[in-house]
Amino acid sequence: MSFLKEFWEFLIVRKKYWLIPIILVLALFGGLIVLSQGTAVAPFIYTLF
């Protein structure tokens, strides 16, 4: 958790607000891939990429 806090402070101090949407989208795609491995949804997700 300290990494996330430090990263958040970096974004605020350096005014890198444009990175927040990119990080959120990457986290959502990563979570989707991890949660769907080994399920029937996997073939449909692989067609997205």
N, C-alpha and C positions, 0 to 999 in steps of 0.2 A: 504493500500500500504506500510505502514511502516513495517508491518510484513514481506512482501516479500523482501523488501530491507535488513532488518536485517537478514533474513534467507539466502539470497544470500551472504552477507558478512560473515556469519558463515561458509558457504560452502567453500568460498575462503580462509579464514584464517585457518580453520582446515584441508584444503586440502581433503575435502570429495567429490571429483569430481565424484566418482562412484555412488553417490546418485542422481545425476541430471537425468540420463535416467529412473530410477525407478519412480521418482516424475513425470516426463513427461508422462510416460505410465499410471500411476494412474490417472493423470488429464485428459488424453484423454478418458480413459474408463469412468470416472465419468461424463464428459461432454456428452459422447455418451449416457449414460443411462438417464441423465436428459433431453436431447433434444428429445429422442425417446419415452418418456413415453406418453402413450395415442395415439400412432400412429400405423399404420399397421406394422411397422418395429419391434415393441417390441417382438413378438414371435420369431423372428429370432435372436435377440440379446440375449434372455434368453437361447437359445441353446448353446451359447458360454460359458456360465458359468455352 
